[in-house]
């Protein structure tokens, strides 16, 4: 690729990009010893090799500068994993340069090394110069350049914004913050030491548009550090539950703390999962996601491939020492518990009752976690514990049963306060950390959002006061301010703050609704229909809802036609991602099975509540039909709820019956009976229903 293009080959626009500066260290000294024709040939040879690496990882080569190169990801077009691809390319450049240095016969060439700096952020993409050269302009480019100049030969250094986009994908070392030229405050950086074979995290691709820092939580971080240290010598799991209202910063605290652990110990073994309200009836769903995220099991893999990968990974974790079972039995029994098909397993056949299978799965789960903890520092991270399914909670609680051998594991969970109100025994099993609102002062706002450092203290104080100590509320107001004052001028900012003082949002919910209202009508409509599916949603389910929505005039996207639905949805989701309202699951290409997640449960709830109640049953019916046709049995549980909300009792009953069968197979007998009772009640309701269900015409 070259940067000189036909006029207007790409639009001029602001884009989220990842920028790489890389140069060949030692080249200048070598060039002084050579004839300039030899230098030219050498440069051509080097860049022919290195350019192939950049382009193979999806990079756009903006320009060469002698022994350096500027490459871009995210412009002129975005990829699925731009930041990750850029960092991977940086590592590959070092490998390629080392190969070149070893193979070159030129005296002194063996000393050549690459030096790479990478930063992600917003930039202007457009054309400059009489030759209409396509390039990017902005501080993002400057920061990447300064990072490359700062780091040592043979290394790849990234900014915090790039780290947040690639978190869990690479082994990193975080040095002390550095003072870059042109920056008032020290900048957090990360040195890349290699790729993570398995990240352990269920990643959704983010698109953070501005640098942020967690503030006001030093005491909580120290408390977690103390509990973590204590867990290393405990015979039973050590657990911390962080509670607080929506938006108070539970997930951010967990992220920052786990990142600090990864920086201290690269061998740490992290398992993460998020409980979902829409999956609270699915037995052992939380444990399914813990294993899927840790072992990188993909939803679109054929069942046989998933089984083989699961077995292979369990065998690696099990090791060679003798124990209460074997690796194969463990894979079959735990896999069966989380919904994998091991119907031909002799180990399962030998266990006669569903309850006995559950008990065996509990014992083997404890055993394999013990084996992992004997080799690694084991940490389990759980988000939204208030929505965990009953069976997963029972398995989690079983880990606290006293016995030998010991199980030193640290568990960190976030939940809303109602979880402990409904499950008070967990206050005895875990250390509870209540997150209070942050202090309302301008200094914290400036520290949390470096982009605001140029604004007067009065503006920052207003933001702090209006946020009422809620970080998510503050973030929404900051983004609104930045969008209003796109050119960063103080008068525009002061005018925006004056409007905020005159008409402040009544609540975080009101701020989120206002943000949704700023979206183009079509994009907003698709966001609302996605919310109807749940906090996690799938492209195909949204398309199904849209096709139903076209019957209702103002609720439908304006450019809809049956043929272009997927294109419209894809364009809308790209814009919603750029607005940081939804994020796609990392590592998947766009398709009807592509999974997305709303930034927060509260955002999803606000969007859902904007849908007129008279239309909801129609949409729920369309979504239920799509879910019911999925091969994964877990969708039966979700389809049943949507049919029930659509007032289609017979279809809801059928899905509950299928879900009950799956629950029984997994040994969740009580849950199976509960689901069957729901099905019976719905069939009775259908008999007494004198009118057709809504949407049946």
C-alpha positions as CSV (number, residue, x, y, z in Angstrom):
1,X,0.0,0.0,0.0
2,X,1.0,3.6,-0.5
3,X,-0.3,6.8,0.9
4,X,-0.8,8.6,-2.4
5,X,-4.3,7.9,-3.7
6,X,-6.7,9.1,-6.3
7,X,-8.7,12.2,-5.1
8,X,-11.3,11.3,-2.5
9,X,-10.6,7.6,-2.5
10,X,-11.6,7.7,1.2
11,X,-13.7,10.2,3.1
12,X,-12.2,12.8,5.3
13,X,-13.4,12.0,8.9
14,X,-12.4,11.6,12.5
15,X,-11.5,8.0,13.2
16,X,-10.4,5.8,16.1
17,X,-7.0,4.6,15.0
18,X,-4.0,2.7,16.3
19,X,-0.7,4.3,15.2
20,X,2.7,2.6,15.0
21,X,6.0,4.3,14.7
22,X,8.9,2.0,14.1
23,X,12.5,2.6,13.2
24,X,15.7,0.6,12.6
25,X,18.1,1.2,15.5
26,X,21.8,1.2,14.5
27,X,21.1,2.0,10.9
28,X,22.5,5.5,11.0
29,X,25.9,4.3,12.3
30,X,26.0,1.6,9.7
31,X,25.0,3.9,6.9
32,X,28.0,6.2,7.7
33,X,30.3,3.3,6.7
34,X,28.6,2.6,3.4
35,X,28.2,4.2,-0.1
36,X,24.9,5.9,-0.5
37,X,23.9,3.5,-3.3
38,X,24.5,0.6,-0.9
39,X,22.5,2.4,1.7
40,X,19.6,2.8,-0.7
41,X,19.7,-0.9,-1.6
42,X,19.9,-1.9,2.0
43,X,16.8,0.3,2.9
44,X,14.9,-1.2,0.0
45,X,15.7,-4.7,1.2
46,X,14.8,-4.0,4.8
47,X,11.5,-2.4,4.1
48,X,10.5,-5.0,1.5
49,X,10.7,-7.5,4.3
50,X,9.2,-5.4,7.1
51,X,6.4,-3.9,5.0
52,X,5.1,-7.4,4.3
53,X,4.8,-7.9,8.1
54,X,2.8,-4.8,8.6
55,X,0.4,-5.5,5.7
56,X,0.0,-9.1,6.7
57,X,-1.3,-7.8,10.0
58,X,-3.8,-5.4,8.4
59,X,-1.7,-2.2,8.7
60,X,-1.9,0.7,6.3
61,X,1.6,2.1,5.5
62,X,1.3,5.9,5.7
63,X,4.9,6.8,4.9
64,X,8.5,5.8,5.2
65,X,11.0,8.2,6.7
66,X,14.4,6.8,5.9
67,X,15.0,4.1,8.5
68,X,11.5,4.6,10.0
69,X,7.9,3.9,9.1
70,X,4.5,5.2,10.2
71,X,1.7,2.6,9.9
72,X,-2.0,2.9,10.8
73,X,-4.7,0.5,11.9
74,X,-8.3,1.8,11.8
75,X,-7.9,4.0,8.8
76,X,-8.8,4.2,5.9
77,X,-10.9,1.3,7.1
78,X,-11.4,-0.5,10.4
79,X,-10.7,-4.1,11.1
80,X,-12.1,-6.4,13.8
81,X,-9.1,-6.2,16.1
82,X,-7.0,-3.2,15.0
83,X,-5.1,-2.5,18.2
84,X,-4.4,-6.2,18.8
85,X,-3.2,-6.6,15.2
86,X,-0.9,-3.6,15.6
87,X,0.7,-4.9,18.7
88,X,1.1,-8.3,17.1
89,X,2.7,-6.7,14.1
90,X,5.1,-4.8,16.4
91,X,6.3,-8.1,17.9
92,X,6.6,-9.6,14.4
93,X,8.7,-6.7,13.2
94,X,11.2,-7.4,15.9
95,X,11.4,-11.0,14.9
96,X,11.7,-10.1,11.2
97,X,14.4,-7.6,11.9
98,X,16.4,-10.1,14.0
99,X,16.1,-12.6,11.1
100,X,17.4,-10.0,8.6
101,X,20.3,-9.1,10.9
102,X,21.3,-12.7,11.3
103,X,21.1,-13.5,7.6
104,X,22.8,-10.3,6.3
105,X,26.4,-10.5,5.1
106,X,26.9,-6.8,5.5
107,X,29.5,-5.9,8.3
108,X,27.6,-4.4,11.2
109,X,24.2,-5.5,10.0
110,X,24.0,-8.0,12.9
111,X,23.6,-5.1,15.3
112,X,20.4,-3.7,13.7
113,X,17.3,-3.7,15.9
114,X,13.7,-2.5,15.7
115,X,12.2,0.0,18.1
116,X,8.4,0.3,18.1
117,X,5.9,2.7,19.7
118,X,2.1,2.3,19.5
119,X,-0.8,4.5,20.6
120,X,-4.5,4.4,20.1
121,X,-6.9,7.4,19.9
122,X,-8.9,9.7,17.8
123,X,-7.3,11.3,14.7
124,X,-8.3,13.2,11.6
125,X,-8.0,11.1,8.5
126,X,-7.8,13.1,5.2
127,X,-5.7,14.6,2.5
128,X,-2.8,17.0,2.5
129,X,-0.3,18.4,0.0
130,X,-0.4,19.1,-3.7
131,X,-0.3,15.3,-4.4
132,X,-3.4,14.7,-2.3
133,X,-1.6,12.3,0.2
134,X,-3.9,10.4,2.5
135,X,-2.7,10.6,6.1
136,X,-3.8,11.1,9.7
137,X,-3.3,14.1,11.8
138,X,-3.6,14.7,15.6
139,X,-2.1,14.2,19.0
140,X,-2.5,10.5,18.6
141,X,0.2,10.5,16.0
142,X,2.5,12.6,18.2
143,X,2.2,10.4,21.2
144,X,3.0,7.2,19.1
145,X,6.1,9.0,17.8
146,X,7.2,10.1,21.3
147,X,6.7,6.6,22.6
148,X,8.9,5.1,19.9
149,X,11.6,7.6,20.6
150,X,11.5,6.9,24.3
151,X,11.8,3.1,24.2
152,X,14.8,0.9,23.9
153,X,16.0,-1.0,20.8
154,X,14.4,-4.4,20.4
155,X,11.2,-3.5,22.4
156,X,7.6,-2.7,21.7
157,X,6.0,0.0,24.0
158,X,2.3,0.8,24.0
159,X,0.2,3.5,25.6
160,X,-2.5,2.9,28.2
161,X,-5.3,3.4,25.6
162,X,-3.8,0.6,23.4
163,X,-3.4,-1.5,26.5
164,X,-7.1,-1.2,27.4
165,X,-8.0,-2.2,23.9
166,X,-5.8,-5.3,24.0
167,X,-6.0,-6.1,27.7
168,X,-5.4,-9.8,28.4
169,X,-3.9,-10.5,25.0
170,X,-0.3,-9.9,25.7
171,X,2.3,-10.3,28.5
172,X,3.1,-6.8,29.6
173,X,5.4,-5.0,32.0
174,X,4.3,-1.7,33.4
175,X,7.3,0.6,34.1
176,X,7.0,3.9,36.0
177,X,5.0,6.6,34.2
178,X,7.2,8.5,31.7
179,X,7.3,12.2,30.9
180,X,6.9,12.5,27.1
181,X,7.8,15.7,25.3
182,X,4.8,18.0,24.9
183,X,2.8,16.3,27.7
184,X,2.2,18.1,31.0
185,X,1.5,14.9,33.0
186,X,3.5,11.6,33.1
187,X,2.1,9.0,30.7
188,X,1.4,5.4,31.6
189,X,3.1,2.9,29.3
190,X,3.4,-0.8,28.9
191,X,6.3,-2.9,27.5
192,X,5.1,-5.9,25.5
193,X,7.0,-9.1,26.4
194,X,5.0,-11.6,24.3
195,X,1.5,-12.9,23.5
196,X,-0.7,-14.6,26.0
197,X,-1.3,-18.2,24.8
198,X,-4.7,-18.0,26.5
199,X,-5.9,-14.8,28.0
200,X,-8.5,-16.2,30.4
201,X,-10.8,-13.3,29.7
202,X,-14.1,-13.1,27.7
203,X,-13.1,-10.1,25.7
204,X,-15.4,-7.7,24.0
205,X,-13.6,-5.4,21.6
206,X,-13.6,-1.9,23.0
207,X,-13.1,1.5,21.4
208,X,-12.1,3.9,24.2
209,X,-11.9,7.3,22.7
210,X,-10.1,9.1,25.5
211,X,-7.6,8.3,28.2
212,X,-9.1,7.8,31.7
213,X,-7.7,6.9,35.1
214,X,-9.4,5.3,38.1
215,X,-9.4,7.8,41.0
216,X,-10.4,7.8,44.6
217,X,-10.1,4.0,45.1
218,X,-6.6,3.7,46.6
219,X,-8.0,2.4,49.9
220,X,-10.0,-0.3,48.2
221,X,-7.1,-1.3,46.0
222,X,-4.9,-1.7,49.2
223,X,-7.7,-3.7,50.8
224,X,-7.9,-6.1,47.8
225,X,-4.1,-6.4,47.8
226,X,-4.1,-7.4,51.4
227,X,-6.8,-10.1,50.8
228,X,-5.0,-11.4,47.8
229,X,-1.8,-11.8,49.8
230,X,-3.7,-13.5,52.6
231,X,-5.2,-16.0,50.0
232,X,-1.8,-17.4,49.1
233,X,-1.6,-19.2,52.4
234,X,-5.2,-20.0,53.0
235,X,-6.5,-23.6,52.8
236,X,-9.8,-22.3,51.6
237,X,-10.7,-19.7,48.9
238,X,-10.4,-16.1,49.9
239,X,-13.3,-14.0,48.4
240,X,-14.0,-10.3,48.2
241,X,-17.4,-9.0,47.0
242,X,-17.4,-5.4,45.9
243,X,-20.8,-3.9,46.1
244,X,-22.3,-0.6,45.0
245,X,-25.0,1.1,42.9
246,X,-24.9,0.9,39.1
247,X,-22.1,3.0,37.7
248,X,-20.1,3.3,40.9
249,X,-17.1,1.6,39.5
250,X,-17.2,-2.1,40.5
251,X,-16.0,-3.4,37.1
252,X,-13.3,-0.7,36.8
253,X,-11.9,-1.6,40.2
254,X,-11.8,-5.3,39.3
255,X,-10.1,-4.5,36.0
256,X,-7.5,-2.3,37.6
257,X,-6.8,-4.7,40.4
258,X,-6.5,-7.8,38.1
259,X,-4.2,-5.7,35.8
260,X,-1.9,-4.9,38.7
261,X,-1.7,-8.6,39.5
262,X,-0.9,-9.5,35.9
263,X,1.9,-6.9,35.9
264,X,3.4,-8.5,39.0
265,X,3.0,-12.1,38.1
266,X,3.0,-13.2,34.4
267,X,2.2,-16.8,35.3
268,X,-1.1,-15.8,37.0
269,X,-4.0,-17.9,35.9
270,X,-7.2,-15.8,35.6
271,X,-10.7,-17.1,35.0
272,X,-13.4,-14.5,34.3
273,X,-17.1,-14.5,33.6
274,X,-20.1,-12.2,33.8
275,X,-23.4,-13.4,35.1
276,X,-26.3,-12.3,32.8
277,X,-29.9,-11.5,33.8
278,X,-31.1,-13.1,30.6
279,X,-29.2,-16.4,31.5
280,X,-30.2,-16.6,35.2
281,X,-32.3,-19.7,34.4
282,X,-29.5,-21.5,32.6
283,X,-28.0,-24.1,35.0
284,X,-24.2,-23.6,35.6
285,X,-24.1,-20.8,33.0
286,X,-21.5,-18.9,35.0
287,X,-19.2,-21.9,35.1
288,X,-19.7,-22.5,31.4
289,X,-18.5,-19.0,30.7
290,X,-15.6,-19.3,33.1
291,X,-14.3,-22.4,31.2
292,X,-15.2,-21.0,27.8
293,X,-13.4,-17.7,28.4
294,X,-10.4,-19.4,29.9
295,X,-9.9,-22.0,27.3
296,X,-11.0,-19.8,24.3
297,X,-13.9,-22.1,23.3
298,X,-15.8,-20.4,20.5
299,X,-19.5,-20.5,20.1
300,X,-19.2,-21.1,16.4
301,X,-16.9,-24.1,16.7
302,X,-18.5,-27.5,15.7
303,X,-19.4,-29.4,18.9
304,X,-16.8,-32.1,18.1
305,X,-14.0,-29.5,17.8
306,X,-15.1,-27.9,21.1
307,X,-15.0,-31.2,22.9
308,X,-11.6,-32.1,21.6
309,X,-10.2,-28.7,22.6
310,X,-11.8,-28.8,26.0
311,X,-10.3,-32.3,26.6
312,X,-6.9,-31.3,25.4
313,X,-6.8,-28.2,27.7
314,X,-8.1,-30.1,30.7
315,X,-5.4,-32.7,30.2
316,X,-2.7,-30.0,30.2
317,X,-4.1,-28.5,33.4
318,X,-4.6,-31.9,35.1
319,X,-0.9,-32.8,35.0
320,X,0.6,-36.2,35.6
321,X,0.1,-36.7,39.3
322,X,-2.5,-39.2,40.5
323,X,-5.7,-38.0,42.1
324,X,-9.4,-38.7,42.7
325,X,-10.0,-39.3,39.0
326,X,-8.4,-38.8,35.5
327,X,-8.2,-35.9,33.1
328,X,-10.5,-37.6,30.7
329,X,-13.2,-38.2,33.3
330,X,-12.8,-34.6,34.5
331,X,-13.3,-33.3,30.9
332,X,-16.4,-35.5,30.4
333,X,-18.1,-34.8,33.7
334,X,-17.4,-31.0,33.9
335,X,-18.1,-30.7,30.2
336,X,-21.5,-32.4,30.7
337,X,-22.3,-30.1,33.6
338,X,-21.8,-27.0,31.4
339,X,-23.8,-28.3,28.5
340,X,-21.3,-30.2,26.3
341,X,-22.4,-33.4,24.6
342,X,-20.5,-36.4,26.0
343,X,-23.4,-38.8,25.5
344,X,-21.0,-41.7,24.6
345,X,-18.9,-41.2,27.7
346,X,-18.3,-44.4,29.8
347,X,-17.6,-42.2,32.8
348,X,-21.0,-40.6,32.6
349,X,-22.7,-43.9,32.0
350,X,-21.1,-45.3,35.1
351,X,-22.7,-42.6,37.2
352,X,-26.4,-43.7,37.6
353,X,-28.2,-40.6,38.8
354,X,-28.2,-36.9,37.7
355,X,-27.6,-35.9,41.3
356,X,-24.6,-38.2,41.5
357,X,-23.2,-36.6,38.3
358,X,-23.5,-33.2,39.9
359,X,-21.7,-34.3,43.0
360,X,-18.9,-35.9,41.0
361,X,-18.6,-32.7,38.9
362,X,-18.4,-30.6,42.0
363,X,-15.6,-32.8,43.4
364,X,-13.7,-32.8,40.1
365,X,-14.0,-29.0,39.7
366,X,-12.5,-28.6,43.1
367,X,-9.7,-31.0,42.2
368,X,-8.7,-29.4,38.9
369,X,-8.8,-25.9,40.5
370,X,-6.5,-27.3,43.2
371,X,-4.1,-28.6,40.6
372,X,-4.1,-25.3,38.8
373,X,-3.5,-23.5,42.1
374,X,-0.5,-25.8,42.8
375,X,1.3,-24.5,39.7
376,X,-0.1,-21.0,39.2
377,X,-1.6,-18.1,41.2
378,X,-5.3,-18.8,40.6
379,X,-7.7,-15.8,40.5
380,X,-11.4,-16.0,39.6
381,X,-13.2,-12.8,38.6
382,X,-17.0,-12.6,38.5
383,X,-19.0,-9.6,37.3
384,X,-22.7,-8.9,38.1
385,X,-23.0,-11.6,40.8
386,X,-26.5,-10.5,41.5
387,X,-27.6,-12.3,38.3
388,X,-25.8,-15.6,38.9
389,X,-27.8,-18.8,38.3
390,X,-28.7,-20.8,41.4
391,X,-26.7,-23.9,40.4
392,X,-23.5,-22.0,39.7
393,X,-23.8,-20.3,43.1
394,X,-24.0,-23.8,44.7
395,X,-20.9,-25.0,42.9
396,X,-19.1,-21.8,44.0
397,X,-20.2,-22.3,47.6
398,X,-19.0,-25.9,47.5
399,X,-15.4,-24.6,47.1
400,X,-15.5,-23.3,50.6
401,X,-16.2,-26.7,52.2
402,X,-13.3,-27.4,54.6
403,X,-11.2,-30.4,53.7
404,X,-7.9,-31.6,52.4
405,X,-6.1,-30.9,50.2
406,X,-6.3,-27.1,50.4
407,X,-7.6,-24.8,47.7
408,X,-5.7,-21.4,47.8
409,X,-7.7,-19.3,45.2
410,X,-8.6,-15.6,45.3
411,X,-12.1,-14.8,44.1
412,X,-13.2,-11.2,43.3
413,X,-16.8,-10.6,42.5
414,X,-18.8,-7.4,41.9
415,X,-22.5,-7.1,42.7
416,X,-25.3,-4.7,43.3
417,X,-26.3,-4.4,47.0
418,X,-29.5,-6.6,46.6
419,X,-27.4,-9.7,46.1
420,X,-26.2,-9.7,49.7
421,X,-29.7,-8.8,50.9
422,X,-31.1,-11.9,49.2
423,X,-28.1,-14.1,49.9
424,X,-26.8,-13.0,53.4
425,X,-24.7,-16.0,54.0
426,X,-22.2,-14.7,51.4
427,X,-21.4,-11.9,53.8
428,X,-19.9,-14.5,56.1
429,X,-18.0,-16.3,53.3
430,X,-16.6,-13.2,51.7
431,X,-15.1,-9.9,52.7
432,X,-17.5,-7.2,51.6
433,X,-16.2,-3.9,50.2
434,X,-18.8,-1.2,49.8
435,X,-18.0,1.4,47.1
436,X,-19.1,4.8,48.3
437,X,-19.6,7.8,45.9
438,X,-16.4,9.6,45.0
439,X,-15.6,13.0,46.5
440,X,-16.9,15.9,44.4
441,X,-13.8,17.9,43.6
442,X,-12.2,19.3,40.5
443,X,-8.8,17.7,41.1
444,X,-10.3,14.2,40.8
445,X,-12.0,15.0,37.6
446,X,-8.8,16.4,36.1
447,X,-6.9,13.3,37.1
448,X,-9.6,10.9,35.8
449,X,-9.8,12.7,32.5
450,X,-6.4,14.2,31.3
451,X,-8.2,15.6,28.3
452,X,-9.9,18.1,30.6
453,X,-6.7,19.5,32.1
454,X,-6.9,22.6,30.0
455,X,-10.3,23.6,31.2
456,X,-10.9,26.0,34.1
457,X,-11.4,24.6,37.6
458,X,-15.0,26.0,37.7
459,X,-16.0,23.7,34.8
460,X,-14.4,20.7,36.4
461,X,-16.1,21.5,39.7
462,X,-19.5,21.6,38.1
463,X,-18.9,18.2,36.5
464,X,-17.9,16.8,39.8
465,X,-20.9,18.2,41.6
466,X,-23.4,17.1,39.0
467,X,-22.0,13.6,38.9
468,X,-22.9,13.0,42.6
469,X,-19.8,10.8,43.0
470,X,-20.9,8.3,40.3
471,X,-18.0,7.6,37.8
472,X,-20.3,6.4,35.1
473,X,-22.5,9.5,35.4
474,X,-19.3,11.7,35.2
475,X,-18.1,9.8,32.1
476,X,-21.4,10.5,30.3
477,X,-21.2,14.2,31.1
478,X,-17.6,14.4,30.1
479,X,-18.3,12.7,26.7
480,X,-21.2,15.1,26.2
481,X,-19.0,18.1,26.9
482,X,-16.2,16.9,24.6
483,X,-18.7,16.2,21.8
484,X,-20.3,19.7,22.3
485,X,-16.9,21.4,22.3
486,X,-15.3,19.4,19.5
487,X,-12.6,22.0,18.8
488,X,-11.7,22.2,22.5
489,X,-12.3,25.9,22.9
490,X,-12.9,27.2,26.4
491,X,-15.9,29.5,25.5
492,X,-17.8,26.6,24.0
493,X,-17.1,24.5,27.1
494,X,-18.2,27.3,29.4
495,X,-21.5,27.6,27.3
496,X,-22.1,23.9,27.6
497,X,-21.4,24.0,31.4
498,X,-23.9,26.9,31.7
499,X,-26.5,24.8,30.0
500,X,-25.7,21.9,32.3
501,X,-26.1,24.1,35.4
502,X,-29.4,25.4,34.1
503,X,-30.8,22.0,33.1
504,X,-28.8,19.2,34.8
505,X,-29.7,15.6,34.2
506,X,-31.9,14.4,37.0
507,X,-30.0,11.0,37.2
508,X,-27.6,8.7,35.4
509,X,-30.6,7.2,33.7
510,X,-31.6,10.6,32.4
511,X,-28.1,11.2,31.1
512,X,-28.1,7.8,29.3
513,X,-31.4,8.6,27.7
514,X,-30.2,12.0,26.5
515,X,-27.2,10.2,24.9
516,X,-29.4,7.8,23.1
517,X,-31.5,10.7,21.9
518,X,-28.5,12.3,20.2
519,X,-28.1,9.3,17.9
520,X,-29.5,9.4,14.4
521,X,-33.0,8.1,14.3
522,X,-32.2,4.9,12.5
523,X,-29.2,4.1,14.8
524,X,-31.3,4.8,17.9
525,X,-34.0,2.4,16.6
526,X,-31.5,-0.4,16.2
527,X,-30.0,0.2,19.6
528,X,-33.5,-0.1,21.2
529,X,-34.3,-3.3,19.3
530,X,-30.9,-4.7,20.4
531,X,-31.8,-3.9,24.0
532,X,-34.9,-5.9,23.6
533,X,-32.8,-9.0,23.1
534,X,-30.8,-8.4,26.3
535,X,-27.6,-6.9,27.6
536,X,-25.9,-9.5,25.4
537,X,-27.4,-9.7,21.9
538,X,-26.8,-11.3,18.6
539,X,-26.9,-9.7,15.1
540,X,-29.5,-12.3,13.8
541,X,-31.9,-11.6,16.7
542,X,-31.7,-7.8,16.0
543,X,-32.4,-8.4,12.3
544,X,-35.4,-10.5,13.3
545,X,-36.8,-7.7,15.4
546,X,-36.1,-5.1,12.7
547,X,-38.1,-7.2,10.2
548,X,-41.0,-7.2,12.6
549,X,-40.5,-3.5,13.3
550,X,-41.1,-2.5,9.6
551,X,-44.8,-3.1,10.2
552,X,-44.9,-0.2,12.7
553,X,-43.9,2.8,10.7
554,X,-42.0,5.1,13.0
555,X,-40.4,2.3,14.9
556,X,-38.6,1.0,11.8
557,X,-35.3,2.0,10.3
558,X,-36.1,4.5,7.5
559,X,-33.9,2.9,4.8
560,X,-35.1,-0.7,5.5
561,X,-35.7,-3.2,2.8
562,X,-35.5,-6.9,3.2
563,X,-32.4,-7.2,1.0
564,X,-30.2,-4.6,2.8
565,X,-31.1,-5.4,6.5
566,X,-27.7,-6.9,7.3
567,X,-25.9,-3.9,5.8
568,X,-28.0,-1.4,7.8
569,X,-27.5,-3.3,11.0
570,X,-23.7,-3.6,10.4
571,X,-23.4,0.1,9.8
572,X,-25.5,0.9,12.8
573,X,-23.5,-1.4,15.1
574,X,-20.2,0.2,13.9
575,X,-21.6,3.6,14.9
576,X,-22.8,2.3,18.2
577,X,-19.4,0.8,18.9
578,X,-17.7,4.1,18.0
579,X,-20.1,5.8,20.4
580,X,-18.9,3.3,23.0
581,X,-22.5,2.1,23.7
582,X,-22.0,-1.5,22.5
583,X,-19.0,-3.7,21.9
584,X,-18.6,-6.8,19.7
585,X,-17.1,-10.0,21.1
586,X,-13.5,-10.1,20.1
587,X,-12.2,-12.6,17.5
588,X,-15.4,-13.0,15.6
589,X,-16.3,-11.8,12.1
590,X,-19.6,-10.1,11.4
591,X,-22.4,-12.6,10.9
592,X,-25.9,-13.3,12.2
593,X,-24.2,-15.2,15.1
594,X,-21.9,-12.3,16.0
595,X,-22.4,-11.4,19.7
596,X,-22.4,-7.9,21.2
597,X,-22.8,-6.5,24.7
598,X,-24.1,-3.2,25.9
599,X,-21.6,-1.1,27.8
600,X,-23.7,-1.5,31.0
601,X,-26.8,-3.2,32.2
602,X,-28.2,0.2,33.1
603,X,-27.8,1.5,29.5
604,X,-29.5,-1.6,28.2
605,X,-32.4,-1.1,30.6
606,X,-32.8,2.6,29.7
607,X,-32.9,1.7,26.0
608,X,-35.4,-1.1,26.5
609,X,-37.7,1.1,28.5
610,X,-37.9,3.6,25.6
611,X,-39.7,0.9,23.4
612,X,-43.5,1.4,23.4
613,X,-45.2,-1.3,25.4
614,X,-47.8,-2.0,22.7
615,X,-45.0,-3.0,20.3
616,X,-42.9,-5.1,22.7
617,X,-44.8,-8.4,22.3
618,X,-44.3,-8.3,18.6
619,X,-40.5,-7.8,18.9
620,X,-40.2,-10.4,21.7
621,X,-42.0,-12.9,19.5
622,X,-39.6,-12.3,16.6
623,X,-36.5,-12.6,18.9
624,X,-38.0,-15.7,20.5
625,X,-38.4,-17.4,17.1
626,X,-34.7,-16.7,16.2
627,X,-33.5,-18.0,19.6
628,X,-35.6,-21.1,19.4
629,X,-33.9,-22.1,16.1
630,X,-30.4,-22.0,17.6
631,X,-28.6,-25.3,18.2
632,X,-27.2,-24.3,21.6
633,X,-29.6,-25.6,24.2
634,X,-29.0,-22.6,26.4
635,X,-31.0,-20.5,24.0
636,X,-34.1,-22.5,24.9
637,X,-34.1,-20.9,28.3
638,X,-33.9,-17.4,26.7
639,X,-36.5,-18.2,24.0
640,X,-39.0,-19.3,26.7
641,X,-38.8,-15.9,28.4
642,X,-39.2,-14.0,25.2
643,X,-42.2,-16.1,24.2
644,X,-43.7,-15.4,27.6
645,X,-43.1,-11.7,27.3
646,X,-44.8,-11.9,23.8
647,X,-47.8,-13.6,25.4
648,X,-47.4,-16.8,23.4
649,X,-48.0,-19.3,26.2
650,X,-47.9,-22.5,24.2
651,X,-44.6,-21.7,22.6
652,X,-43.2,-20.5,25.9
653,X,-44.3,-23.7,27.5
654,X,-42.6,-25.8,24.8
655,X,-39.3,-24.0,25.3
656,X,-39.5,-24.3,29.1
657,X,-40.1,-28.1,28.6
658,X,-37.0,-28.3,26.4
659,X,-35.1,-26.2,28.9
660,X,-36.2,-28.5,31.7
661,X,-34.9,-31.6,29.8
662,X,-31.5,-29.9,29.4
663,X,-31.5,-28.9,33.1
664,X,-32.3,-32.4,34.2
665,X,-29.5,-33.8,32.0
666,X,-27.1,-31.5,33.7
667,X,-28.3,-32.7,37.1
668,X,-30.1,-29.5,38.0
669,X,-33.2,-31.4,39.2
670,X,-34.8,-28.6,41.2
671,X,-34.4,-26.2,38.3
672,X,-35.9,-28.7,35.9
673,X,-38.9,-29.2,38.1
674,X,-39.3,-25.4,38.5
675,X,-39.2,-25.0,34.7
676,X,-41.8,-27.8,34.2
677,X,-44.1,-26.1,36.6
678,X,-43.8,-22.9,34.6
679,X,-44.7,-24.9,31.5
680,X,-47.8,-26.4,33.1
681,X,-49.0,-23.0,34.2
682,X,-48.5,-21.6,30.7
683,X,-50.4,-24.4,29.1
684,X,-53.3,-23.8,31.5
685,X,-53.1,-20.1,30.6
686,X,-53.3,-21.0,26.9
687,X,-56.5,-23.1,27.5
688,X,-58.2,-20.2,29.2
689,X,-57.0,-17.6,26.6
690,X,-60.0,-16.6,24.5
691,X,-58.1,-14.4,22.0
692,X,-55.2,-15.1,19.7
693,X,-51.7,-14.1,21.0
694,X,-50.4,-10.7,20.1
695,X,-48.7,-10.8,16.8
696,X,-50.4,-13.9,15.5
697,X,-52.3,-12.2,12.8
